Amino acid sequence: MVEGIPAFFAASRYGPALLAIMAIAFAAATILTYVVLCVGSARGIERINLGRFERYGEVISGAFIALLGAIFLFAVKA
């Protein structure tokens, strides 16, 4: 994470113990943020009824990715 590099450089003069504490704090905050956002997103998406999109979602997303690939293959010249 680019934002934390200056903080780690500044704290490096106080020794490895502080760096370890900072690393643990940053890791815990990152993991907690991901877990909270993923659980919240999963609970929110369960409330939405998408009808046919739920059944054919993989086909639709695959077709969309193939379409984008074709667009870039033929539209973007190397």
Sequence and secondary structure as in RCSB ss.txt:
>XXXX:A:sequence
MVEGIPAFFAASRYGPALLAIMAIAFAAATILTYVVLCVGSARGIERINLGRFERYGEVISGAFIALLGAIFLFA
VKA
>XXXX:A:secstr
 GGGHHHHHHHGGG HHHHHHHHHHHHHHHHHHHHHHHHHHHHHHHT   THHHHHHHHHHHHHHHHHHHHHHHH
S  
